[in-house]
Amino acid sequence: MKKLLIIVLLGITGFAKAQSEEDKLSATLKEFHQYLVNKNIGSINQHTDKALSYGHSNGWVETKKELIDHLETGYMIYTSYREDSLRVEINGGVAHARFIADITGVLNGNNGNYHLKVLEVWVKKGKRWLLFARQAIRGN
């Protein structure tokens, strides 16, 4: 009986840890999107992998350097970024997140409103989750 209780408690603890890690990544992901809106370049740099591939719904793909350069120069301006239906799956040090995004912004002087389906891949390096890849497609 004692062994069964220990096994159950370990299972509950493991489940709680997995849940809290998913919650932590969900919060990191949402914070990252607000860093884009606020042009917080330091935080964007800290939360992206050096091999970042940032794909847009029109087929345009940015590297980490290009993403940061486009934000700094005002070529790309995010004015709002809202997530809905967020699902996060973690497998060891890799995770993917799928969500619906409603984004408003300015690209090369042109205003736009975008309703997108987004997939982001995050990798854990040390204690920090880093955005490794992102791809968006137009939503319905």
N, CA, C and O atoms as CSV, one atom per row, in Angstrom:
chain,resi,resn,atom,element,x,y,z
A,1,MET,N,N,0.818,-1.200,0.000
A,1,MET,CA,C,0.000,0.000,0.000
A,1,MET,C,C,0.859,1.259,0.000
A,1,MET,O,O,0.557,2.239,-0.681
A,2,LYS,N,N,1.935,1.207,0.780
A,2,LYS,CA,C,2.830,2.356,0.861
A,2,LYS,C,C,3.476,2.634,-0.501
A,2,LYS,O,O,3.622,3.786,-0.909
A,3,LYS,N,N,3.864,1.546,-1.202
A,3,LYS,CA,C,4.477,1.700,-2.526
A,3,LYS,C,C,3.484,2.320,-3.512
A,3,LYS,O,O,3.852,3.171,-4.321
A,4,LEU,N,N,2.242,1.890,-3.438
A,4,LEU,CA,C,1.214,2.428,-4.322
A,4,LEU,C,C,1.018,3.921,-4.080
A,4,LEU,O,O,0.896,4.695,-5.029
A,5,LEU,N,N,0.989,4.320,-2.827
A,5,LEU,CA,C,0.840,5.727,-2.481
A,5,LEU,C,C,2.008,6.553,-3.023
A,5,LEU,O,O,1.808,7.649,-3.547
A,6,ILE,N,N,3.221,6.027,-2.897
A,6,ILE,CA,C,4.411,6.722,-3.408
A,6,ILE,C,C,4.332,6.861,-4.924
A,6,ILE,O,O,4.635,7.922,-5.470
A,7,ILE,N,N,3.925,5.793,-5.603
A,7,ILE,CA,C,3.811,5.834,-7.066
A,7,ILE,C,C,2.772,6.875,-7.489
A,7,ILE,O,O,3.006,7.648,-8.419
A,8,VAL,N,N,1.638,6.892,-6.813
A,8,VAL,CA,C,0.588,7.866,-7.131
A,8,VAL,C,C,1.087,9.290,-6.902
A,8,VAL,O,O,0.865,10.168,-7.736
A,9,LEU,N,N,1.756,9.521,-5.783
A,9,LEU,CA,C,2.278,10.861,-5.486
A,9,LEU,C,C,3.330,11.290,-6.502
A,9,LEU,O,O,3.348,12.446,-6.924
A,10,LEU,N,N,4.206,10.370,-6.896
A,10,LEU,CA,C,5.210,10.700,-7.916
A,10,LEU,C,C,4.538,11.026,-9.244
A,10,LEU,O,O,4.961,11.942,-9.949
A,11,GLY,N,N,3.504,10.286,-9.583
A,11,GLY,CA,C,2.772,10.556,-10.818
A,11,GLY,C,C,2.114,11.918,-10.803
A,11,GLY,O,O,2.157,12.647,-11.794
A,12,ILE,N,N,1.505,12.264,-9.682
A,12,ILE,CA,C,0.867,13.581,-9.550
A,12,ILE,C,C,1.906,14.686,-9.627
A,12,ILE,O,O,1.685,15.702,-10.286
A,13,THR,N,N,3.039,14.496,-8.961
A,13,THR,CA,C,4.112,15.492,-8.991
A,13,THR,C,C,4.633,15.673,-10.408
A,13,THR,O,O,4.857,16.801,-10.846
A,14,GLY,N,N,4.831,14.568,-11.133
A,14,GLY,CA,C,5.302,14.646,-12.515
A,14,GLY,C,C,4.307,15.353,-13.406
A,14,GLY,O,O,4.695,16.145,-14.266
A,15,PHE,N,N,3.013,15.075,-13.210
A,15,PHE,CA,C,1.974,15.736,-13.994
A,15,PHE,C,C,1.953,17.231,-13.711
A,15,PHE,O,O,1.849,18.042,-14.631
A,16,ALA,N,N,2.053,17.590,-12.451
A,16,ALA,CA,C,2.058,19.012,-12.073
A,16,ALA,C,C,3.256,19.721,-12.665
A,16,ALA,O,O,3.143,20.861,-13.114
A,17,LYS,N,N,4.415,19.054,-12.672
A,17,LYS,CA,C,5.618,19.657,-13.240
A,17,LYS,C,C,5.442,19.875,-14.739
A,17,LYS,O,O,5.801,20.931,-15.260
A,18,ALA,N,N,4.890,18.875,-15.439
A,18,ALA,CA,C,4.667,19.003,-16.879
A,18,ALA,C,C,3.694,20.143,-17.156
A,18,ALA,O,O,3.903,20.924,-18.085
A,19,GLN,N,N,2.648,20.243,-16.371
A,19,GLN,CA,C,1.686,21.319,-16.547
A,19,GLN,C,C,2.344,22.673,-16.317
A,19,GLN,O,O,2.131,23.607,-17.090
A,20,SER,N,N,3.133,22.782,-15.269
A,20,SER,CA,C,3.743,24.071,-14.979
A,20,SER,C,C,4.753,24.457,-16.063
A,20,SER,O,O,4.915,25.643,-16.353
A,21,GLU,N,N,5.427,23.487,-16.660
A,21,GLU,CA,C,6.369,23.790,-17.747
A,21,GLU,C,C,5.609,24.281,-18.984
A,21,GLU,O,O,6.059,25.207,-19.659
A,22,GLU,N,N,4.475,23.675,-19.280
A,22,GLU,CA,C,3.645,24.142,-20.398
A,22,GLU,C,C,3.118,25.548,-20.123
A,22,GLU,O,O,3.089,26.401,-21.011
A,23,ASP,N,N,2.705,25.773,-18.880
A,23,ASP,CA,C,2.229,27.110,-18.506
A,23,ASP,C,C,3.349,28.140,-18.626
A,23,ASP,O,O,3.129,29.264,-19.079
A,24,LYS,N,N,4.543,27.743,-18.216
A,24,LYS,CA,C,5.698,28.645,-18.295
A,24,LYS,C,C,6.005,29.001,-19.748
A,24,LYS,O,O,6.258,30.163,-20.068
A,25,LEU,N,N,5.982,28.003,-20.622
A,25,LEU,CA,C,6.243,28.265,-22.036
A,25,LEU,C,C,5.126,29.113,-22.641
A,25,LEU,O,O,5.399,30.011,-23.438
A,26,SER,N,N,3.890,28.845,-22.279
A,26,SER,CA,C,2.770,29.658,-22.781
A,26,SER,C,C,2.957,31.121,-22.404
A,26,SER,O,O,2.733,32.015,-23.221
A,27,ALA,N,N,3.367,31.358,-21.169
A,27,ALA,CA,C,3.605,32.733,-20.713
A,27,ALA,C,C,4.774,33.357,-21.468
A,27,ALA,O,O,4.708,34.523,-21.858
A,28,THR,N,N,5.845,32.587,-21.676
A,28,THR,CA,C,7.013,33.083,-22.418
A,28,THR,C,C,6.620,33.460,-23.839
A,28,THR,O,O,7.024,34.506,-24.346
A,29,LEU,N,N,5.837,32.610,-24.476
A,29,LEU,CA,C,5.383,32.846,-25.846
A,29,LEU,C,C,4.574,34.144,-25.927
A,29,LEU,O,O,4.800,34.964,-26.817
A,30,LYS,N,N,3.644,34.325,-25.010
A,30,LYS,CA,C,2.826,35.544,-25.012
A,30,LYS,C,C,3.669,36.784,-24.725
A,30,LYS,O,O,3.461,37.837,-25.328
A,31,GLU,N,N,4.620,36.654,-23.804
A,31,GLU,CA,C,5.531,37.771,-23.520
A,31,GLU,C,C,6.337,38.121,-24.764
A,31,GLU,O,O,6.524,39.298,-25.073
A,32,PHE,N,N,6.818,37.102,-25.483
A,32,PHE,CA,C,7.603,37.341,-26.690
A,32,PHE,C,C,6.805,38.155,-27.706
A,32,PHE,O,O,7.330,39.089,-28.312
A,33,HIS,N,N,5.549,37.802,-27.887
A,33,HIS,CA,C,4.726,38.543,-28.852
A,33,HIS,C,C,4.563,40.002,-28.440
A,33,HIS,O,O,4.512,40.887,-29.294
A,34,GLN,N,N,4.481,40.255,-27.144
A,34,GLN,CA,C,4.398,41.642,-26.674
A,34,GLN,C,C,5.741,42.359,-26.838
A,34,GLN,O,O,5.775,43.576,-27.023
A,35,TYR,N,N,6.844,41.612,-26.770
A,35,TYR,CA,C,8.153,42.223,-27.054
A,35,TYR,C,C,8.185,42.723,-28.495
A,35,TYR,O,O,8.781,43.763,-28.777
A,36,LEU,N,N,7.544,41.984,-29.413
A,36,LEU,CA,C,7.470,42.435,-30.806
A,36,LEU,C,C,6.699,43.751,-30.892
A,36,LEU,O,O,7.126,44.684,-31.573
A,37,VAL,N,N,5.564,43.820,-30.201
A,37,VAL,CA,C,4.732,45.033,-30.215
A,37,VAL,C,C,5.490,46.212,-29.610
A,37,VAL,O,O,5.443,47.325,-30.135
A,38,ASN,N,N,6.182,45.962,-28.512
A,38,ASN,CA,C,6.896,47.030,-27.794
A,38,ASN,C,C,8.303,47.288,-28.323
A,38,ASN,O,O,9.024,48.132,-27.790
A,39,LYS,N,N,8.692,46.571,-29.361
A,39,LYS,CA,C,10.045,46.683,-29.945
A,39,LYS,C,C,11.129,46.535,-28.869
A,39,LYS,O,O,12.096,47.296,-28.840
A,40,ASN,N,N,10.953,45.555,-27.997
A,40,ASN,CA,C,11.923,45.287,-26.938
A,40,ASN,C,C,13.008,44.376,-27.515
A,40,ASN,O,O,12.983,43.159,-27.328
A,41,ILE,N,N,13.950,44.987,-28.213
A,41,ILE,CA,C,14.967,44.251,-28.966
A,41,ILE,C,C,15.811,43.360,-28.055
A,41,ILE,O,O,16.128,42.229,-28.425
A,42,GLY,N,N,16.174,43.848,-26.883
A,42,GLY,CA,C,16.972,43.041,-25.958
A,42,GLY,C,C,16.275,41.750,-25.583
A,42,GLY,O,O,16.890,40.684,-25.584
A,43,SER,N,N,14.994,41.840,-25.262
A,43,SER,CA,C,14.232,40.643,-24.894
A,43,SER,C,C,13.986,39.741,-26.097
A,43,SER,O,O,13.996,38.517,-25.962
A,44,ILE,N,N,13.765,40.323,-27.260
A,44,ILE,CA,C,13.602,39.518,-28.476
A,44,ILE,C,C,14.887,38.735,-28.729
A,44,ILE,O,O,14.840,37.544,-29.038
A,45,ASN,N,N,16.010,39.389,-28.602
A,45,ASN,CA,C,17.304,38.742,-28.797
A,45,ASN,C,C,17.504,37.596,-27.807
A,45,ASN,O,O,18.005,36.534,-28.179
A,46,GLN,N,N,17.118,37.804,-26.555
A,46,GLN,CA,C,17.292,36.785,-25.515
A,46,GLN,C,C,16.344,35.602,-25.675
A,46,GLN,O,O,16.635,34.518,-25.169
A,47,HIS,N,N,15.227,35.778,-26.359
A,47,HIS,CA,C,14.224,34.722,-26.470
A,47,HIS,C,C,14.177,34.064,-27.847
A,47,HIS,O,O,13.238,33.330,-28.154
A,48,THR,N,N,15.194,34.327,-28.681
A,48,THR,CA,C,15.247,33.692,-29.996
A,48,THR,C,C,16.570,32.970,-30.176
A,48,THR,O,O,17.619,33.439,-29.733
A,49,ASP,N,N,16.503,31.822,-30.833
A,49,ASP,CA,C,17.695,31.038,-31.129
A,49,ASP,C,C,18.475,31.709,-32.256
A,49,ASP,O,O,17.893,32.385,-33.104
A,50,LYS,N,N,19.789,31.519,-32.261
A,50,LYS,CA,C,20.622,32.141,-33.308
A,50,LYS,C,C,20.264,31.624,-34.699
A,50,LYS,O,O,20.532,32.297,-35.694
A,51,ALA,N,N,19.656,30.427,-34.780
A,51,ALA,CA,C,19.275,29.848,-36.069
A,51,ALA,C,C,17.795,30.087,-36.388
A,51,ALA,O,O,17.206,29.335,-37.165
A,52,LEU,N,N,17.195,31.115,-35.805
A,52,LEU,CA,C,15.768,31.387,-35.976
A,52,LEU,C,C,15.360,31.428,-37.447
A,52,LEU,O,O,16.039,32.021,-38.286
A,53,SER,N,N,14.229,30.780,-37.732
A,53,SER,CA,C,13.569,30.858,-39.030
A,53,SER,C,C,12.152,31.348,-38.749
A,53,SER,O,O,11.341,30.610,-38.189
A,54,TYR,N,N,11.847,32.595,-39.135
A,54,TYR,CA,C,10.588,33.246,-38.782
A,54,TYR,C,C,9.766,33.435,-40.055
A,54,TYR,O,O,9.952,34.404,-40.790
A,55,GLY,N,N,8.848,32.489,-40.304
A,55,GLY,CA,C,8.074,32.479,-41.536
A,55,GLY,C,C,6.742,33.190,-41.419
A,55,GLY,O,O,6.008,33.021,-40.445
A,56,HIS,N,N,6.445,33.996,-42.439
A,56,HIS,CA,C,5.197,34.757,-42.502
A,56,HIS,C,C,4.218,34.080,-43.463
A,56,HIS,O,O,4.609,33.217,-44.249
A,57,SER,N,N,2.960,34.473,-43.396
A,57,SER,CA,C,1.912,33.830,-44.193
A,57,SER,C,C,2.055,34.078,-45.695
A,57,SER,O,O,1.457,33.359,-46.497
A,58,ASN,N,N,2.829,35.075,-46.081
A,58,ASN,CA,C,3.030,35.358,-47.507
A,58,ASN,C,C,4.249,34.636,-48.085
A,58,ASN,O,O,4.609,34.850,-49.242
A,59,GLY,N,N,4.885,33.778,-47.274
A,59,GLY,CA,C,6.049,33.030,-47.737
A,59,GLY,C,C,7.374,33.676,-47.383
A,59,GLY,O,O,8.423,33.060,-47.568
A,60,TRP,N,N,7.354,34.883,-46.886
A,60,TRP,CA,C,8.558,35.612,-46.491
A,60,TRP,C,C,9.128,34.968,-45.233
A,60,TRP,O,O,8.393,34.724,-44.276
A,61,VAL,N,N,10.424,34.691,-45.224
A,61,VAL,CA,C,11.086,34.080,-44.068
A,61,VAL,C,C,12.235,34.980,-43.630
A,61,VAL,O,O,13.082,35.369,-44.434
A,62,GLU,N,N,12.248,35.302,-42.335
A,62,GLU,CA,C,13.300,36.144,-41.773
A,62,GLU,C,C,14.234,35.319,-40.890
A,62,GLU,O,O,13.814,34.370,-40.228
A,63,THR,N,N,15.503,35.704,-40.898
A,63,THR,CA,C,16.459,35.185,-39.923
A,63,THR,C,C,16.318,36.015,-38.649
A,63,THR,O,O,15.570,36.993,-38.616
A,64,LYS,N,N,17.033,35.625,-37.615
A,64,LYS,CA,C,17.014,36.407,-36.378
A,64,LYS,C,C,17.499,37.830,-36.643
A,64,LYS,O,O,16.887,38.796,-36.187
A,65,LYS,N,N,18.590,37.950,-37.375
A,65,LYS,CA,C,19.152,39.274,-37.673
A,65,LYS,C,C,18.159,40.124,-38.457
A,65,LYS,O,O,17.975,41.305,-38.160
A,66,GLU,N,N,17.522,39.526,-39.455
A,66,GLU,CA,C,16.550,40.269,-40.261
A,66,GLU,C,C,15.340,40.699,-39.435
A,66,GLU,O,O,14.872,41.830,-39.566
A,67,LEU,N,N,14.833,39.808,-38.589
A,67,LEU,CA,C,13.698,40.151,-37.730
A,67,LEU,C,C,14.024,41.372,-36.881
A,67,LEU,O,O,13.244,42.321,-36.817
A,68,ILE,N,N,15.175,41.339,-36.234
A,68,ILE,CA,C,15.583,42.454,-35.370
A,68,ILE,C,C,15.832,43.719,-36.186
A,68,ILE,O,O,15.396,44.801,-35.793
A,69,ASP,N,N,16.528,43.595,-37.320
A,69,ASP,CA,C,16.787,44.759,-38.179
A,69,ASP,C,C,15.486,45.401,-38.662
A,69,ASP,O,O,15.359,46.625,-38.660
A,70,HIS,N,N,14.521,44.575,-39.074
A,70,HIS,CA,C,13.254,45.099,-39.586
A,70,HIS,C,C,12.452,45.807,-38.500
A,70,HIS,O,O,11.743,46.774,-38.780
A,71,LEU,N,N,12.562,45.330,-37.262
A,71,LEU,CA,C,11.898,46.017,-36.146
A,71,LEU,C,C,12.604,47.330,-35.820
A,71,LEU,O,O,11.958,48.355,-35.601
A,72,GLU,N,N,13.928,47.292,-35.791
A,72,GLU,CA,C,14.707,48.494,-35.441
A,72,GLU,C,C,14.534,49.613,-36.459
A,72,GLU,O,O,14.479,50.786,-36.089
A,73,THR,N,N,14.448,49.261,-37.735
A,73,THR,CA,C,14.348,50.278,-38.783
A,73,THR,C,C,12.912,50.744,-39.036
A,73,THR,O,O,12.692,51.718,-39.756
A,74,GLY,N,N,11.933,50.045,-38.442
A,74,GLY,CA,C,10.540,50.396,-38.670
A,74,GLY,C,C,9.965,49.803,-39.942
A,74,GLY,O,O,8.829,50.107,-40.307
A,75,TYR,N,N,10.740,48.951,-40.632
A,75,TYR,CA,C,10.221,48.276,-41.823
A,75,TYR,C,C,9.011,47.418,-41.439
A,75,TYR,O,O,8.031,47.340,-42.179
A,76,MET,N,N,9.099,46.777,-40.270
A,76,MET,CA,C,7.998,45.985,-39.725
A,76,MET,C,C,7.644,46.540,-38.357
A,76,MET,O,O,8.501,46.639,-37.478
A,77,ILE,N,N,6.380,46.901,-38.179
A,77,ILE,CA,C,5.901,47.425,-36.898
A,77,ILE,C,C,4.689,46.596,-36.481
A,77,ILE,O,O,3.684,46.553,-37.191
A,78,TYR,N,N,4.788,45.949,-35.341
A,78,TYR,CA,C,3.639,45.239,-34.774
A,78,TYR,C,C,2.909,46.211,-33.852
A,78,TYR,O,O,3.508,46.747,-32.920
A,79,THR,N,N,1.611,46.445,-34.105
A,79,THR,CA,C,0.855,47.336,-33.225
A,79,THR,C,C,-0.009,46.558,-32.236
A,79,THR,O,O,-0.332,47.069,-31.164
A,80,SER,N,N,-0.384,45.332,-32.583
A,80,SER,CA,C,-1.062,44.452,-31.626
A,80,SER,C,C,-0.844,42.999,-32.034
A,80,SER,O,O,-0.663,42.685,-33.211
A,81,TYR,N,N,-0.867,42.125,-31.039
A,81,TYR,CA,C,-0.653,40.690,-31.272
A,81,TYR,C,C,-1.466,39.957,-30.212
A,81,TYR,O,O,-1.158,40.028,-29.022
A,82,ARG,N,N,-2.503,39.254,-30.651
A,82,ARG,CA,C,-3.366,38.530,-29.723
A,82,ARG,C,C,-3.450,37.065,-30.127
A,82,ARG,O,O,-3.665,36.748,-31.297
A,83,GLU,N,N,-3.279,36.166,-29.146
A,83,GLU,CA,C,-3.338,34.731,-29.379
A,83,GLU,C,C,-4.684,34.187,-28.911
A,83,GLU,O,O,-5.277,34.692,-27.958
A,84,ASP,N,N,-5.151,33.151,-29.595
A,84,ASP,CA,C,-6.363,32.453,-29.188
A,84,ASP,C,C,-6.150,30.963,-29.462
A,84,ASP,O,O,-5.359,30.595,-30.331
A,85,SER,N,N,-6.851,30.116,-28.724
A,85,SER,CA,C,-6.798,28.659,-28.915
A,85,SER,C,C,-5.375,28.117,-28.840
A,85,SER,O,O,-4.988,27.272,-29.646
A,86,LEU,N,N,-4.605,28.594,-27.886
A,86,LEU,CA,C,-3.206,28.191,-27.733
A,86,LEU,C,C,-3.110,26.760,-27.218
A,86,LEU,O,O,-3.727,26.405,-26.213
A,87,ARG,N,N,-2.323,25.942,-27.925
A,87,ARG,CA,C,-2.019,24.573,-27.502
A,87,ARG,C,C,-0.512,24.403,-27.507
A,87,ARG,O,O,0.147,24.699,-28.504
A,88,VAL,N,N,0.034,23.929,-26.403
A,88,VAL,CA,C,1.476,23.727,-26.267
A,88,VAL,C,C,1.740,22.256,-25.974
A,88,VAL,O,O,1.097,21.668,-25.105
A,89,GLU,N,N,2.683,21.666,-26.695
A,89,GLU,CA,C,3.121,20.285,-26.462
A,89,GLU,C,C,4.625,20.305,-26.251
A,89,GLU,O,O,5.368,20.869,-27.053
A,90,ILE,N,N,5.069,19.681,-25.158
A,90,ILE,CA,C,6.497,19.630,-24.838
A,90,ILE,C,C,6.972,18.191,-24.912
A,90,ILE,O,O,6.315,17.281,-24.406
A,91,ASN,N,N,8.125,17.991,-25.551
A,91,ASN,CA,C,8.758,16.679,-25.627
A,91,ASN,C,C,10.234,16.873,-25.322
A,91,ASN,O,O,11.023,17.191,-26.211
A,92,GLY,N,N,10.601,16.683,-24.064
A,92,GLY,CA,C,11.984,16.907,-23.653
A,92,GLY,C,C,12.322,18.382,-23.757
A,92,GLY,O,O,11.656,19.226,-23.158
A,93,GLY,N,N,13.360,18.687,-24.523
A,93,GLY,CA,C,13.804,20.067,-24.673
A,93,GLY,C,C,13.259,20.766,-25.904
A,93,GLY,O,O,13.756,21.819,-26.304
A,94,VAL,N,N,12.226,20.169,-26.510
A,94,VAL,CA,C,11.621,20.756,-27.707
A,94,VAL,C,C,10.118,20.869,-27.476
A,94,VAL,O,O,9.503,19.998,-26.861
A,95,ALA,N,N,9.549,21.942,-27.971
A,95,ALA,CA,C,8.106,22.130,-27.833
A,95,ALA,C,C,7.554,22.782,-29.087
A,95,ALA,O,O,8.249,23.517,-29.788
A,96,HIS,N,N,6.286,22.494,-29.350
A,96,HIS,CA,C,5.607,23.247,-30.404
A,96,HIS,C,C,4.339,23.857,-29.827
A,96,HIS,O,O,3.694,23.302,-28.938
A,97,ALA,N,N,4.013,25.009,-30.365
A,97,ALA,CA,C,2.814,25.726,-29.951
A,97,ALA,C,C,2.017,26.061,-31.204
A,97,ALA,O,O,2.566,26.545,-32.194
A,98,ARG,N,N,0.733,25.802,-31.148
A,98,ARG,CA,C,-0.178,26.156,-32.245
A,98,ARG,C,C,-1.239,27.090,-31.685
A,98,ARG,O,O,-1.751,26.885,-30.584
A,99,PHE,N,N,-1.558,28.117,-32.462
A,99,PHE,CA,C,-2.566,29.068,-32.006
A,99,PHE,C,C,-3.087,29.878,-33.181
A,99,PHE,O,O,-2.509,29.892,-34.268
A,100,ILE,N,N,-4.193,30.549,-32.922
A,100,ILE,CA,C,-4.748,31.517,-33.864
A,100,ILE,C,C,-4.234,32.882,-33.419
A,100,ILE,O,O,-4.282,33.210,-32.234
A,101,ALA,N,N,-3.748,33.667,-34.357
A,101,ALA,CA,C,-3.225,34.999,-34.025
A,101,ALA,C,C,-3.982,36.066,-34.802
A,101,ALA,O,O,-4.234,35.934,-36.000
A,102,ASP,N,N,-4.332,37.113,-34.093
A,102,ASP,CA,C,-4.858,38.322,-34.727
A,102,ASP,C,C,-3.808,39.399,-34.516
A,102,ASP,O,O,-3.535,39.818,-33.392
A,103,ILE,N,N,-3.227,39.834,-35.625
A,103,ILE,CA,C,-2.093,40.752,-35.584
A,103,ILE,C,C,-2.426,41.979,-36.422
A,103,ILE,O,O,-2.952,41.866,-37.529
A,104,THR,N,N,-2.114,43.145,-35.883
A,104,THR,CA,C,-2.173,44.364,-36.683
A,104,THR,C,C,-0.771,44.937,-36.724
A,104,THR,O,O,-0.009,44.844,-35.762
A,105,GLY,N,N,-0.455,45.526,-37.853
A,105,GLY,CA,C,0.882,46.079,-37.976
A,105,GLY,C,C,1.059,46.872,-39.249
A,105,GLY,O,O,0.118,47.097,-40.010
A,106,VAL,N,N,2.285,47.285,-39.456
A,106,VAL,CA,C,2.664,48.063,-40.630
A,106,VAL,C,C,3.886,47.386,-41.239
A,106,VAL,O,O,4.888,47.163,-40.559
A,107,LEU,N,N,3.793,47.062,-42.526
A,107,LEU,CA,C,4.914,46.469,-43.247
A,107,LEU,C,C,5.302,47.411,-44.373
A,107,LEU,O,O,4.531,47.624,-45.309
A,108,ASN,N,N,6.490,47.971,-44.281
A,108,ASN,CA,C,7.000,48.881,-45.300
A,108,ASN,C,C,6.009,50.018,-45.595
A,108,ASN,O,O,5.799,50.393,-46.748
A,109,GLY,N,N,5.412,50.552,-44.531
A,109,GLY,CA,C,4.493,51.680,-44.676
A,109,GLY,C,C,3.049,51.308,-44.947
A,109,GLY,O,O,2.195,52.193,-45.003
A,110,ASN,N,N,2.747,50.031,-45.116
A,110,ASN,CA,C,1.385,49.588,-45.415
A,110,ASN,C,C,0.745,48.944,-44.189
A,110,ASN,O,O,1.272,47.978,-43.637
A,111,ASN,N,N,-0.410,49.495,-43.767
A,111,ASN,CA,C,-1.138,48.934,-42.623
A,111,ASN,C,C,-1.750,47.600,-42.999
A,111,ASN,O,O,-2.161,47.385,-44.139
A,112,GLY,N,N,-1.805,46.695,-42.010
A,112,GLY,CA,C,-2.419,45.399,-42.261
A,112,GLY,C,C,-3.018,44.798,-41.011
A,112,GLY,O,O,-2.537,45.008,-39.897
A,113,ASN,N,N,-4.092,44.038,-41.226
A,113,ASN,CA,C,-4.720,43.234,-40.176
A,113,ASN,C,C,-4.633,41.789,-40.637
A,113,ASN,O,O,-5.008,41.471,-41.766
A,114,TYR,N,N,-4.145,40.920,-39.778
A,114,TYR,CA,C,-3.890,39.540,-40.165
A,114,TYR,C,C,-4.542,38.581,-39.180
A,114,TYR,O,O,-4.353,38.688,-37.968
A,115,HIS,N,N,-5.311,37.646,-39.718
A,115,HIS,CA,C,-5.893,36.556,-38.930
A,115,HIS,C,C,-5.162,35.297,-39.394
A,115,HIS,O,O,-5.362,34.837,-40.518
A,116,LEU,N,N,-4.320,34.744,-38.530
A,116,LEU,CA,C,-3.390,33.691,-38.936
A,116,LEU,C,C,-3.490,32.451,-38.066
A,116,LEU,O,O,-3.898,32.514,-36.906
A,117,LYS,N,N,-3.109,31.324,-38.649
A,117,LYS,CA,C,-2.858,30.094,-37.901
A,117,LYS,C,C,-1.345,29.988,-37.805
A,117,LYS,O,O,-0.647,30.050,-38.818
A,118,VAL,N,N,-0.839,29.829,-36.590
A,118,VAL,CA,C,0.604,29.906,-36.365
A,118,VAL,C,C,1.113,28.637,-35.687
A,118,VAL,O,O,0.476,28.091,-34.786
A,119,LEU,N,N,2.271,28.186,-36.142
A,119,LEU,CA,C,3.023,27.116,-35.492
A,119,LEU,C,C,4.367,27.694,-35.085
A,119,LEU,O,O,5.088,28.241,-35.919
A,120,GLU,N,N,4.709,27.575,-33.807
A,120,GLU,CA,C,6.025,27.984,-33.320
A,120,GLU,C,C,6.717,26.781,-32.706
A,120,GLU,O,O,6.086,25.973,-32.025
A,121,VAL,N,N,8.011,26.664,-32.950
A,121,VAL,CA,C,8.836,25.616,-32.352
A,121,VAL,C,C,9.798,26.298,-31.394
A,121,VAL,O,O,10.509,27.232,-31.764
A,122,TRP,N,N,9.809,25.818,-30.158
A,122,TRP,CA,C,10.658,26.369,-29.108
A,122,TRP,C,C,11.626,25.293,-28.636
A,122,TRP,O,O,11.262,24.120,-28.552
A,123,VAL,N,N,12.857,25.691,-28.329
A,123,VAL,CA,C,13.859,24.767,-27.788
A,123,VAL,C,C,14.297,25.279,-26.422
A,123,VAL,O,O,14.376,26.485,-26.187
A,124,LYS,N,N,14.578,24.342,-25.535
A,124,LYS,CA,C,15.018,24.735,-24.195
A,124,LYS,C,C,16.534,24.667,-24.148
A,124,LYS,O,O,17.134,23.628,-24.421
A,125,LYS,N,N,17.137,25.781,-23.801
A,125,LYS,CA,C,18.588,25.865,-23.643
A,125,LYS,C,C,18.848,26.357,-22.233
A,125,LYS,O,O,18.550,27.504,-21.898
A,126,GLY,N,N,19.410,25.477,-21.403
A,126,GLY,CA,C,19.558,25.802,-19.991
A,126,GLY,C,C,18.181,25.859,-19.363
A,126,GLY,O,O,17.419,24.896,-19.447
A,127,LYS,N,N,17.860,26.964,-18.741
A,127,LYS,CA,C,16.544,27.132,-18.109
A,127,LYS,C,C,15.598,27.972,-18.955
A,127,LYS,O,O,14.478,28.261,-18.533
A,128,ARG,N,N,16.037,28.364,-20.141
A,128,ARG,CA,C,15.279,29.319,-20.957
A,128,ARG,C,C,14.727,28.652,-22.220
A,128,ARG,O,O,15.407,27.854,-22.865
A,129,TRP,N,N,13.493,28.992,-22.554
A,129,TRP,CA,C,12.900,28.580,-23.820
A,129,TRP,C,C,13.228,29.632,-24.875
A,129,TRP,O,O,13.067,30.830,-24.642
A,130,LEU,N,N,13.694,29.166,-26.046
A,130,LEU,CA,C,14.039,30.055,-27.158
A,130,LEU,C,C,13.193,29.703,-28.375
A,130,LEU,O,O,12.993,28.529,-28.684
A,131,LEU,N,N,12.702,30.721,-29.057
A,131,LEU,CA,C,11.965,30.497,-30.298
A,131,LEU,C,C,12.957,30.067,-31.373
A,131,LEU,O,O,13.914,30.784,-31.667
A,132,PHE,N,N,12.723,28.895,-31.956
A,132,PHE,CA,C,13.611,28.330,-32.974
A,132,PHE,C,C,13.031,28.522,-34.377
A,132,PHE,O,O,13.757,28.807,-35.329
A,133,ALA,N,N,11.706,28.359,-34.486
A,133,ALA,CA,C,11.071,28.491,-35.799
A,133,ALA,C,C,9.618,28.905,-35.621
A,133,ALA,O,O,8.972,28.590,-34.622
A,134,ARG,N,N,9.132,29.620,-36.621
A,134,ARG,CA,C,7.735,30.051,-36.631
A,134,ARG,C,C,7.256,30.035,-38.069
A,134,ARG,O,O,7.969,30.477,-38.970
A,135,GLN,N,N,6.041,29.524,-38.291
A,135,GLN,CA,C,5.432,29.585,-39.606
A,135,GLN,C,C,3.963,29.929,-39.437
A,135,GLN,O,O,3.279,29.377,-38.575
A,136,ALA,N,N,3.492,30.835,-40.257
A,136,ALA,CA,C,2.094,31.253,-40.217
A,136,ALA,C,C,1.447,31.014,-41.575
A,136,ALA,O,O,2.096,31.105,-42.617
A,137,ILE,N,N,0.160,30.707,-41.537
A,137,ILE,CA,C,-0.651,30.640,-42.753
A,137,ILE,C,C,-1.895,31.484,-42.510
A,137,ILE,O,O,-2.283,31.718,-41.365
A,138,ARG,N,N,-2.508,31.930,-43.575
A,138,ARG,CA,C,-3.719,32.736,-43.425
A,138,ARG,C,C,-4.822,31.882,-42.824
A,138,ARG,O,O,-5.032,30.737,-43.224
A,139,GLY,N,N,-5.523,32.459,-41.858
A,139,GLY,CA,C,-6.654,31.767,-41.235
A,139,GLY,C,C,-7.921,31.992,-42.031
A,139,GLY,O,O,-7.933,32.740,-43.008
A,140,ASN,N,N,-8.977,31.342,-41.609
A,140,ASN,CA,C,-10.276,31.481,-42.293
A,140,ASN,C,C,-10.989,32.720,-41.826
A,140,ASN,O,O,-12.095,33.007,-42.286
